[in-house]
């Protein structure tokens, strides 16, 4: 084994995470959908290389480019808290291929109640995988709580979609096309907090600037989860709002009326185009390592930190999840 290049820190962000552009570059890197095709064995080798680099040792001949690529694979497939390999469906790098298919068909099959029910159910099942996979892993959740969260969010999505679907029967056609987005937004407001309810109940671990644990905060959990909800809705919004307008106009052309069977695949491809940019952009809206002012913490935790550290800890930090 050889030593790590002098001054190289594999965990140091390649781009400034205090700016949106820096975070966008970071998430463009780790949400790259091509990484879902990487074999499991290569992912395991990447993890071993990253852990070896953290210990100060890497295989002889390893270049800095190889180390950075290993870190890209590691960040795309392993949870930042636990280091465990995430299920393929729940990874952010799977959001483009998985999300484009589901979103495209939700937008295509919006006219009948059975179709609305089926595709909203598929979407909420997919979201449940994603939300569970990207939770703050320091807060375990039981199977019962997962089930309640899943049923509640799915019920909210179905109620919103079916209700609006019936309500918009006499409305302009474009309004009916926007029903899937309304259902997705409503479900995200329920699904994510429910799936991560343990964080709200028991709090999440907060640290100082040097990653020293200071305690657990419920207010930090609420802030992190609220930001994730905003990010997820933002991720879906452009495709689910703009694409219906595009399709509404395209379908008036004669050539589009001749190829109705291709409308679904076309919407899937267009959704992929939106998500290719919106997945990293939405993830980059807020810093992954979220901060909260000491004054905004619960009184008991704030007093505990002040008693131990005085005024040396003006902010606490935590992983908000994705």
PyMOL commands that set and color helices and strands:
alter all, ss='L'
color gray80, all
select helices_A, chain A and resi 20-30+33-37+40-54+64-77+88-90+92-108+113-133+143-170+173-177+179-195+197-202+218-250+254-258+260-283+294-296+299-309
alter helices_A, ss='H'
color red, helices_A
select strands_A, chain A and resi 2-3+57-58+204-207+213-217+289-293+315-319
alter strands_A, ss='S'
color yellow, strands_A
deselect
rebuild
show_as cartoon
